[in-house]
Amino acid sequence: YDLNGRLVSQTDLRTMQGVKAVDVSSLASGVYMVQIIGDNASIVKRLIKE
């Protein structure tokens, strides 16, 4: 999500094996909120792209 609450990207990580990596090269520089949802928990972290 961007800081205005708009969803800018969504990736399903369930099909990925091992370490999870998401390509953010197409995002403009700025601050984003990353939400990760698991089976029993979720977390939101701030991502700063320069």
C-alpha positions as CSV (number, residue, x, y, z in Angstrom):
1,Y,0.0,0.0,0.0
2,D,1.2,3.6,-0.6
3,L,0.8,6.1,2.2
4,N,-2.7,7.1,0.8
5,G,-3.9,3.5,1.5
6,R,-4.0,2.5,-2.2
7,L,-3.0,-1.1,-3.0
8,V,-0.1,-0.8,-5.5
9,S,1.0,-4.4,-5.7
10,Q,-0.1,-7.9,-4.5
11,T,2.0,-11.1,-4.7
12,D,1.0,-14.6,-3.6
13,L,4.0,-16.0,-1.8
14,R,2.5,-19.4,-1.1
15,T,3.7,-20.8,-4.4
16,M,7.3,-19.7,-3.8
17,Q,9.8,-22.1,-2.1
18,G,12.5,-21.1,0.5
19,V,13.4,-17.4,0.9
20,K,10.7,-15.1,-0.2
21,A,11.7,-12.1,-2.4
22,V,9.4,-9.6,-4.0
23,D,10.6,-7.4,-7.0
24,V,9.9,-3.7,-6.2
25,S,11.8,-2.3,-9.1
26,S,8.7,-1.1,-10.8
27,L,7.6,1.0,-7.8
28,A,8.3,4.7,-7.7
29,S,10.6,6.0,-5.0
30,G,8.6,6.6,-1.8
31,V,7.3,5.1,1.4
32,Y,5.1,2.0,1.3
33,M,3.4,-0.2,3.9
34,V,4.0,-3.9,3.3
35,Q,1.4,-6.3,4.8
36,I,2.4,-10.0,5.1
37,I,-0.5,-12.4,6.0
38,G,0.2,-15.9,7.3
39,D,-2.0,-18.7,8.4
40,N,-2.1,-17.5,12.1
41,A,-0.7,-14.0,12.0
42,S,-0.2,-10.9,10.0
43,I,2.4,-8.1,10.1
44,V,2.7,-4.6,8.6
45,K,6.2,-3.1,7.9
46,R,7.2,0.2,6.4
47,L,9.3,0.0,3.2
48,I,11.3,3.0,2.0
49,K,12.4,2.8,-1.7
50,E,15.0,5.4,-2.7
